[in-house]
Amino acid sequence: MSPAMDTLARLAETIAERRGADAGSSYVARLLADGPPAIARKVGEEAVETVVAALAQGPAELRDEAADLLFHLLVLLEAKGVALADVLAELDRRDGVSGLAEKAARTAERSD
């Protein structure tokens, strides 16, 4: 596994371990206690901040906002019981498939 994937996997494990922690002393536990709708709003907020950084700020700000976005996305995955490994497997499945063809296939599946 690449160092970047090691980092994400380690972070996902830490998030899972904090599920049962005291919400008063753990930001992750507090997010998880608030539930998926609140976490999803936070992911949306971080996504907007990432877009703003990409369009109007420098590389350091984009890096920082992207890190926040990835972190909160991992918390949302944990809250919904979706393993990072499953997301990575889906990306592996898509590897080598035209993005346009893959998107068209997903759209067709959803309309069935």
Buried (B, 14 or more C-beta within 10 A) or exposed (E): EEEEEEEBBEBBEEBBEBBEBEBEEBEBBBBBBBEBEBBBEBBEEBBEBBEEBEEEEEEEBBEBBBEBBBBBBBBBBBBEEEEBEEBBEEEEEBEEEEEEEEEEEEEEEEEE
